[in-house]
């Protein structure tokens, strides 16, 4: 966590930016920086697409395979459970054996499991396959942002990392339109819908062949010649790299438990709580969006409202890019939680309010949430040093997905058991926890140097 090593003010940090030990962070943006970002888009697109298609296909699959609410909740949460496993385990492994080796294999797993979904005969088979897909996506959530953060100049780091989340929304919106079209064809069209996610996964596997290892990680392993070879191959600034070598920490073996030690435990706790406080309401609500809309008076036949919500998701995600560029990390986190609470609370305390009031509030919630989750790819890589970055990013992503899985599993049961108003109140309280923790612990990492 950058702030744990210095008490410098933002102005002090700007002064440091011209010093030798930041030269590698300030090299010009080049074609490879954009390539590594583009190749990382795919995990976020796949995650959004996978969540989108399952939310649309689940009612049809339940009817076709014959299962009830418990299996609906499990299947809705299955990929999220897999993301937890993939993020935590592969994040740890990537700090031990490197990022590059795992960066291609994860999407091979996604491609094979996605194609196999076409042939499922019962909910158990589908659960296992979606668990494997989640493991592949989770692995990439640990690897992708880590590689982007370690390769790109700090001036562009926030924007490029935030752009990853935009692709999540693009994937979700694409799934909405394609999913509704295919499901409307009837029969086994849901099988084709689930299998479509193998197409981009295969493309990713091929495009990632030849991606180099992170020079920063190689430095932490004492492999200076290999790190220099990567910089030379990418036609990077070797003089800037020499300055980074001169100031890098001596080779050491970071231990996973350091994430919970005195130096990084606040970063780990903040990251886990802020991340969960965002995505638990997000995944729970948008996995079962038709149910939520029905509760605020919008029928299943109202495709205009569905389309408008998806438009606000996309606009919010794009607006979030601008907010990440203009606002501080801490400021955007705090203010977004405040707006989310203000827009969701009326749904909790006045569920019988006119749809003309609740739906605009839901649009505000949708736009703000979509903008705020851009931080989910920006904040975690900036909280930890290179030798713990993949482990830290993987842990935060994994914990967020296990929280999301629990929320996704419980939402339909809560709506049936305790009703709409108490369910929305619980989700509002989750946002309140996020706000309180962010006010107390959120660090400022914008334009900070990566260790």
RAGI-V917707 format. One record per backbone hydrogen bond with DSSP energy under -1.0 kcal/mol. CO is the residue of the C=O (numbers start at 1). NH is the residue of the N-H. If there is no record, write none. Layout:
# RAGI-V917707
CO | NH
CO | NH
This chain:
# RAGI-V917707
1 | 4
2 | 5
9 | 13
10 | 14
11 | 15
12 | 16
13 | 17
15 | 18
16 | 19
19 | 22
20 | 23
23 | 26
25 | 154
30 | 34
31 | 35
32 | 36
33 | 37
34 | 38
35 | 39
37 | 41
41 | 45
42 | 46
43 | 47
44 | 48
45 | 49
46 | 50
47 | 51
48 | 52
49 | 53
50 | 54
51 | 55
52 | 56
53 | 57
54 | 58
57 | 61
58 | 62
59 | 63
60 | 64
61 | 65
62 | 66
62 | 67
68 | 72
69 | 73
70 | 74
71 | 75
72 | 76
73 | 77
74 | 78
77 | 81
78 | 82
79 | 83
80 | 84
81 | 85
82 | 86
83 | 87
84 | 88
85 | 89
86 | 90
87 | 91
88 | 92
89 | 93
90 | 94
91 | 95
93 | 97
94 | 98
102 | 106
104 | 108
105 | 109
106 | 110
107 | 111
108 | 112
109 | 113
110 | 114
111 | 115
112 | 116
115 | 118
116 | 119
117 | 120
122 | 126
123 | 127
124 | 128
125 | 129
126 | 130
127 | 131
128 | 132
129 | 133
130 | 134
131 | 135
132 | 136
133 | 137
134 | 138
135 | 139
136 | 140
137 | 141
138 | 142
139 | 143
140 | 144
143 | 147
144 | 148
145 | 149
146 | 150
147 | 151
148 | 152
153 | 156
156 | 160
157 | 161
158 | 162
159 | 163
161 | 164
163 | 167
165 | 169
166 | 170
167 | 171
168 | 172
169 | 173
170 | 174
171 | 175
172 | 176
173 | 177
174 | 178
175 | 179
176 | 180
177 | 181
178 | 182
179 | 183
180 | 184
182 | 185
183 | 186
186 | 189
188 | 191
189 | 193
190 | 194
191 | 195
192 | 196
195 | 198
196 | 199
198 | 202
199 | 203
200 | 204
201 | 205
202 | 206
203 | 207
204 | 208
208 | 211
214 | 218
215 | 219
216 | 220
217 | 221
218 | 223
219 | 222
222 | 224
223 | 227
224 | 228
225 | 229
226 | 230
227 | 231
228 | 232
229 | 233
230 | 234
231 | 236
232 | 235
236 | 238
237 | 241
238 | 242
239 | 243
240 | 244
241 | 245
242 | 246
255 | 258
256 | 259
257 | 260
258 | 261
261 | 265
264 | 268
265 | 269
266 | 270
267 | 271
268 | 272
269 | 273
270 | 274
271 | 275
272 | 276
273 | 277
274 | 278
275 | 279
276 | 280
278 | 282
279 | 283
280 | 284
281 | 285
282 | 286
283 | 287
288 | 292
289 | 293
290 | 294
291 | 295
292 | 296
293 | 298
294 | 297
299 | 302
301 | 303
302 | 306
303 | 307
304 | 308
305 | 309
306 | 310
307 | 311
308 | 312
309 | 313
310 | 314
311 | 315
312 | 316
313 | 317
314 | 318
315 | 319
316 | 320
318 | 322
319 | 323
320 | 324
321 | 325
322 | 326
323 | 327
328 | 332
329 | 333
330 | 334
331 | 335
332 | 336
333 | 337
334 | 338
335 | 339
336 | 340
337 | 341
338 | 342
339 | 343
340 | 344
341 | 345
344 | 348
345 | 349
346 | 350
350 | 353
354 | 357
354 | 358
355 | 359
357 | 361
358 | 362
359 | 363
360 | 364
361 | 365
362 | 366
363 | 367
364 | 368
365 | 369
366 | 370
367 | 371
368 | 372
369 | 373
371 | 374
372 | 375
373 | 376
374 | 377
375 | 379
379 | 382
380 | 383
385 | 388
385 | 389
388 | 392
389 | 393
390 | 394
391 | 395
392 | 396
393 | 397
394 | 398
395 | 399
396 | 400
397 | 401
398 | 402
399 | 403
400 | 404
401 | 405
402 | 406
403 | 407
404 | 408
405 | 409
406 | 410
407 | 411
410 | 414
411 | 415
412 | 416
413 | 417
414 | 418
414 | 419
419 | 423
420 | 424
421 | 425
422 | 426
423 | 427
424 | 428
425 | 429
426 | 430
427 | 431
428 | 432
429 | 433
430 | 434
431 | 435
432 | 436
433 | 437
434 | 438
435 | 439
436 | 440
437 | 441
438 | 442
445 | 448
